[in-house]
Amino acid sequence: MILNGQYTATVDRITEGIATVLIESDGHTVAQYEVDAADLPNGAGEGSVLTVRFVDSSLTGMDYNPDETDQRQKKAQERFDRLSTRLSDRDT
């Protein structure tokens, strides 16, 4: 897939100084991209949501989106809390 334009992306993991970034389109992961972790925007780390820009599959820019990152982390925590509550209810 050739990437052109602006996408939402998530920093999936950082291993040995390399960040693996999952590129999204319409809510689905469509590509994976690796970038030097030192090149991530200030404040970005594992789990961070980014806005990324590509021209002919070459990364031309990245911006950290702290609001979207917080929102996604809260949703994930709420799902976890609901699931753990349901499991603890079964134990009683």
C-alpha positions as MATLAB code, in Angstrom:
seq = 'MILNGQYTATVDRITEGIATVLIESDGHTVAQYEVDAADLPNGAGEGSVLTVRFVDSSLTGMDYNPDETDQRQKKAQERFDRLSTRLSDRDT';
ca = [
       0.000    0.000    0.000;
       1.326    3.422   -0.946;
       0.677    5.970    1.786;
      -0.260    9.467    0.661;
      -1.835   12.127    2.810;
      -2.607   12.477    6.488;
      -3.402    9.556    8.794;
      -3.999    8.822   12.448;
      -1.390    6.497   13.904;
      -0.564    4.850   17.223;
       2.875    4.124   18.638;
       2.506    0.386   19.228;
       5.883   -0.299   20.808;
       9.445    0.909   21.130;
      12.153   -1.730   20.940;
      15.871   -1.007   20.957;
      15.278    2.608   19.939;
      12.884    1.796   17.081;
       9.238    2.854   17.339;
       6.675    0.716   15.531;
       3.815    2.948   14.427;
       0.476    1.516   13.302;
      -1.158    3.588   10.561;
      -4.959    3.780   10.617;
      -7.575    4.505    7.985;
     -11.310    4.439    8.731;
     -10.608    2.977   12.177;
      -8.586    0.034   10.856;
      -4.835   -0.574   10.855;
      -3.694   -0.429    7.242;
       0.077   -0.295    7.573;
       2.987   -0.522    9.955;
       5.873    1.926    9.860;
       9.136    1.965   11.810;
      10.832    5.176   12.855;
      13.739    6.021   15.113;
      12.217    6.608   18.563;
      14.311    9.772   18.901;
      12.363   11.205   15.945;
       8.987   10.897   17.686;
       7.378   14.225   18.603;
       8.043   15.576   22.107;
       5.889   13.801   24.686;
       5.071   10.821   22.460;
       5.788    7.275   23.579;
       4.204    3.836   23.559;
       0.443    4.135   23.213;
       0.569    7.703   21.923;
      -1.727    8.815   19.131;
      -0.074   10.733   16.304;
      -1.107   12.533   13.174;
       1.305   11.452   10.457;
       1.793   12.692    6.912;
       3.156   10.734    3.961;
       4.086   11.479    0.361;
       4.639    8.362   -1.778;
       5.031    6.283    1.420;
       7.760    8.584    2.754;
       7.034   10.029    6.176;
       7.029   13.827    5.936;
       5.703   14.823    9.356;
       4.395   13.695   12.740;
       2.437   15.493   15.450;
       1.584   14.153   18.897;
      -2.116   14.273   19.792;
      -2.273   14.213   23.622;
      -6.055   14.708   23.796;
      -6.800   11.703   21.573;
      -4.167    9.674   23.448;
      -5.862   10.423   26.784;
      -9.305    9.677   25.363;
      -8.238    6.276   24.008;
      -6.466    5.364   27.252;
      -9.591    6.247   29.278;
     -11.790    4.117   26.990;
      -9.409    1.180   27.308;
      -9.344    1.525   31.101;
     -13.163    1.663   31.223;
     -13.399   -1.546   29.156;
     -10.874   -3.236   31.426;
     -12.775   -2.100   34.528;
     -16.092   -3.418   33.135;
     -14.534   -6.769   32.259;
     -12.798   -7.158   35.609;
     -16.028   -6.274   37.438;
     -17.917   -8.934   35.522;
     -15.273  -11.520   36.353;
     -15.255  -10.626   40.048;
     -19.081  -10.895   40.118;
     -18.795  -14.500   38.905;
     -16.529  -15.391   41.802;
     -19.137  -14.505   44.426;
];
